[in-house]
């Protein structure tokens, strides 16, 4: 999903934002011939993501800069670990520093938080998935970081799959069980046979009318733990069973133990904090 083209475009935009007319400090304070060697160092423990983005940030700043990423994508690291080494023209290293750090800190923060959620559901069938609650323009980057942390990706965007929520049902005139099933069957007929159809419900009595339409997945939104367990029992494997809403590290284990297949967690991307990483000259 995070293709070289997207990395190049994203890094280019970030560098243009940070130094639209060049780096005034580096150009006036640092001699053109000066060289600099530096290390990306972790100030805290975490899970690494964004190695190719880090490389691109320096390559686009000055292709003479050599970058050696020392940890694999998705690898755990400790405070004090050296994550990458950078060497080359000092002006370029200093100009690209903040963009490289911003991306790597952000993506590693998402990967680290995702890994915590994945660990919290270990031993259950549940997969941890992201949502569309991403930073505009950075969705591919952030969803890549979720995968680096051991999570899975939900649909990338509105074009990937059909996901019917309460407002969609209202717009379709689905006001009771019969009209809900009829509306979804009509949607099933209009969609291609390879297109997933996921329907969000917020009450137990909505489950059967939705399943009768032959949907691919059912999303149990903001259910209590007791109702989630009952919902899983009613679905009986007839569709992928997903839980969402109010998911935190304190609650995700209990949610997973209800037997759901997927737990979607918006805060993986919109709630993750950037990790504390630094660039230290050597």
N, C-alpha and C positions, 0 to 999 in steps of 0.2 A: 504493500500500500504506500509506503514511504519511498517513492521512486527517486532515482538520481535527479530527474527533472524537477520534482517537487522540492527536493533539498536545495538544488541550485537556485530556484526561484525564491524560496523562503529566505535563504541566506542573503541573496542579493537585495531583497527588500529590507532586511534588517540592517545590512551595512549602509544602504542608502539612507535609511532613517537616522542612523547614528553618526554618519560622516558624509552628509550630502555634498559638501564642498571640500572634503578632505579632513584630515586630523590636524587641526591647527597646532596643538601642543607638540605632537610628534614631529611635524614638519619644521617647526621653528626651534625646538629644543634639542632634537636628536640629530647628530650628523648622519648624512646619507649613507656613509660607509659603515656605521656602527652595526655590530652583530649582537644578538641576544639569545641566550639559551634559558629556557624556563620549564617548569613542571606544573602540570595540573595536579593539585594535591587535595585530598578529601579532608575536610575539617570535622566530619562526622561520618558515621557508618551509613550505608545505603546500598542501593542496587543501581548499577550503571545503565544508562541509556543515552544515545546521541553521539556515538563515536563518529559516524560518517558526517554528521552535521558539524561536529567540531573540526574535522578535517576540511570540510568545505569552507568554513568561516575563514580559516587562514589561507587556504588555496586561492580564494577569490580576493583576499586582501593583497596577497603577494605570492605568486606561485613558487617563488624561491624558498619559501618557508617549508621546512621539513617537519612533519607531524608523525609521531609514533604513539598510537593508542595502545596502552599496555594491558587493558582489561577487556574481556569479551562483553558484548551486549548481553545484558541480563545477569551479569556476574555480581555477586555481593562483594562489598569492600568495607574496610574499617577506617576509622579516623587515622590520618597520617599516611595512608596508602597513596602512592603516585599512580595516577590514572593515565597520564599521557605526558610525553616530552615534546617540546617545541623548540626549534632552533632555526635562526635565519635573520634577515634584516630586522633590526630593532624597531624601526618605524612600523613595519607591517605587523610584527608580533604585538606591539602595543595598540595598534589601531584595531586589530581583530579580536583583542582580548575580551572585551565586554560582550560582544555578540556571541563568541564561542562559549563564554561562561553562562550567559543568559539561557541559551538553548540547553546546554548540558545540565545546568542546575535544575531547570524546569522539568526536563524530560526524566532526569534521574529521580526527582522528587515524585513524579507520577509512578515510575517503576517501583520505587520503594514503598509507596502507599499501597499499590496494587499487590505487591508481594506479601504485605501484612494481611490483606484480606484473603488472599489465596491460602496463606498458612492457617488462618482462622477457620477455614472450612475443610481442612485436610481430613480425610477419612470419610467424607460424604460424597455423594454423586454430583454435588452442585459445582457449576463453573461460575467464576466471577467475570462479569462482562461490563464493558463501558456503556456510555450512552452518547447522545448527540450534544450533551452539555459540554462543549469544548470551546476553546478560545477561537473566535472567528479568524479564519485564515491559517490556523495551525492544527486543524483536525487530524491530518495525516500524521503529523509529528506526535501529537498526544496519544493517538490510538496506537501508534508504533510503541510508545513507551509503556502502554498498558500490556501489550504482548511481551515486552522485555521483562516485565514484572511477573509474568506467568498468567496473566488474565487473557480473556478472549474478547474479540471485537463484536459488538452488536452491529447493526446495519451502519454503513458509513454515512449514508444520507437518505434523503427522501426518495431517491431514485432506485434504491437497492431492494426494497421489500415493501409490501403493504402492511401498514400498522394502523389499525383502526382503534381510535380512542373514543372517549365519551362524547366529545364534540362532533366527531365524525358520525357516530350513531344518531345523535340528535339531528344532524343535517340530513341524514338518510331517512328520517321519520321512524326510526326504530324505537317505539315507545313501550313495547311489551315483548314477551317471548316470541310470539308468532312473527311479528314484524321484524324483530332482530334476526331470526333465522332466515327469513325470506330475503332481507336486505343483504345478508352475508352470502347467501347462496347465489344471488345475482352477481355479487362482486366476484365470487369464485368462478362463475361462468365467463365473466369478461376478462379475467386475468389469465395470463399464460399458465400452462400446466407446471412450469418450473418456478413460478413466482410464489414465494412464501407469503402467507397471510397470517398475521399475528393480531389478536384482538385483546384489548385491555378490558378487564372487568373489575368492579369494585364491590361486588356482592356475590355471595354464594349462589343465589338463585339465577344469576346470569350465566353460569357456567354451561348448563345443559343446552340452552338455546344456541349458544355460540358453537359448542361442539357438534351439534346436529348439522351445522352448515359445512362441516368438513374442513375446518381451518387447520393451519399448520401448527400454530402455537397459541397459547393463551397466557396472558400476563395478569397475574393476581396483584392488583395495586393497592398498597396500604392495608393489607389484611393483617389481622392479629395472628399470632403464632398458632392459636387454636384453629382459626378459620383457614390458615394456610394448609395445615395438616389435613383438614377436612376437604379443602379444595383439591389437594393432590389425590386424595382418595377418590373423589368424584371424577377427576380427569381420567384416572386409571390407564395412563399411558397412551391415550388416544391423541394426544398432541404434546408438543414440548411445553413443559410447565415452567413458567418464569415468575419470579417474585421481584417486586420493586417497591420503592417508597419507604422512607424512614430507615434505610439501611445504614448501619454504622458498625464500627469494629466491635461494639458492645453487643449488637443484636445479630450480626451476620451468622454466627455459629448456630444459634437457635433456629434461624430461618433455614439454614442449610439442612438441619436435622429433620425438617418436616418432609424432606424428600423431593424438593423442587429440583429441576434440572439446571436452571440458570438463575443467577441473582444479578440483576443489573444495578450498578452503583454509579450514580451521577458524580458523586464527590471524588471518584478516582481522578477525574480531570479538573472539575471546577473547584475542588476543595483541597487539592494537594499543594503543599508549600514547596518552594524551591529549596533544594539542599544547599548546604554551605560548602562550596568548593572554591578553591583559590588558585591563582596563577602566581607562582613564586619564581623569581629570577634566581639562577644558580651561577 
